[in-house]
Amino acid sequence: MLSAYTDLRKRLIPNWVSLLVFGISVLYAVTLGEGWLFRVVALPTLAFIVLFGGYLIGMMGGGDVKLLVALMPLIGFANLSQFALHTILFGGLVALLVLIHSKVQKSRGEISPDDPPSVPYGVAIAAGTMTSQPMSAKILAYWGMIF
């Protein structure tokens, strides 16, 4: 949720947020036991290779790529398609809201008509993460064991 807040307010996901998310993701993956190495090494590496292409052609920001890569150990391969679907759907909703807000601001003269709107995709990533089941229940149970 911190990434959603910073991306919404500043259109920036700080590196320390992605590192914190990765640390929590790794701890979670290790507690699962078997298969943790794939979740911690292979899945983030594959995600980086795919997502970096999107960054290079300007489809997504660097903070979005880092956050998505950091989440891979937490999400795992089995929940990846559900996470992707949720994130894409929330991304479309966020983009639609940003376009509407931008049109209103332009009509009021609050921003220049030439300013392109930017989508805080960290909001969609956070929403996709929190709604991807059964991962959310596992996260809450995991934190319950710690505290």
N, C-alpha and C positions, 0 to 999 in steps of 0.2 A: 504494500500500500504506500510505502514511502516513495517508491519509484513513481507511482501514479501522481502523488502530490507534487514532487519536484518537477516532473515533466509537464504537468498542467500549469504550474506557476511560472516556471522558467524555461520550458521547452528544453530541459536538460536532465539527464539521469547521471548523477555523479558516479565516478569510478568506485568510490568507497561503498556506494549502495550495491553496485553489482558484485563487488568483492564480498560484502556481507551476505548477500543472497547466495553466492557460490559456496561460502563457508557453511552456511546452514544446509544447503542442498547436499553437500558432501557428507556432513554429519548424518543427515537423514539416510542417504544412500548406504553408508557404511553400516548403519543399524539394521538394514534389511538383510544383511548377510550375503548369501550367494548372489553373484551377478553385480556386485557393487562396483567392481573395477570397470566393467562395460559402461555403467551409468556415469562414472566419474571421469573416465578418460575418452572412450570411444564416442559416446553420444554427444558430448560437448564439442569434440573435434569435428565430427560430421556436421553438426549444426553450424559451427563456425564456417566451414567450407561452403555450405549452401547459402547461409545468410550474408557472408562477406560479399558475395556476388551482388546481392540486393543493395548493399551499401555502396559498392563501386559504381553502380549505374544510377544512384541517387534515389532509390525506392525507399530506403529506410536510413535512419540515423545510426551513428556509431554506438550511441547509448542503448538503443533498442537491440542492436546485435549483441552487445555485451550482456545485457540483461537476459535475453533469450538463451544465450549460451550458458549463463550462470544458473538458469533454472533447469537445465537438462537433467542433472542428477536427481533432482526432486521429482520431475515429471516422469522420467523413465520412458522406455520405448513403448510399453503396453498402453500408456495413457496419452501418447504423443498425438495421435490423430484427434482425439477428443479435445485435447488442449488447443491444437491448431484450429479446429473448427470454432470453438468458443472464442478464441482470440480474434479470429477473422471476423466473426459476427459482431463482436463488440467493437472491433476496429471500424467496421462499416458504420455502426451507429455513432461512434465518436466522430468519424469523418463527416457524417451528415450534420451532426450538431455543430461542428466547427464551421461548415459551409454556411449554415443558416445564420450563425452568430456573426460570421464575417460579412455576409450580405447586409445584415442589419447595421453593423458598424459602418460599412461603406456608405449606406444610404443616409446615415446620420452625419457623415463627414468626420467620423472619429478616427478613421484610418484612410490611407491613400487607396484609390481604386486600383493602383498598380501593385499593392502589397498582396502577395499570394498567401493564402492561409496555410498554417502548419498544423499538422495533426499530432497531438500528444499521444503517441502510440503506447507509451508506458501505461496509460490508463487502461487501454484494451488488454495489454499483457497482464496487468494485475487482475483485471476482471476475469480474463480467461483462466488464469492460474487458480483463482479462488472458486470458480464454478466448475472446474474440471473434476468430476467425481471418478473414482473414490478418493482421489488425492487429498481433497480438502479435509475429509474426515480423518485421514491418516495424519495430516499435519496437526490438526487439533489434538488428536490422541497423543502424538509425539510430544507436543509441548506440554500436555498434561502430565506426561511421565517425568519430564524434566523439573517442572515446578510443582 
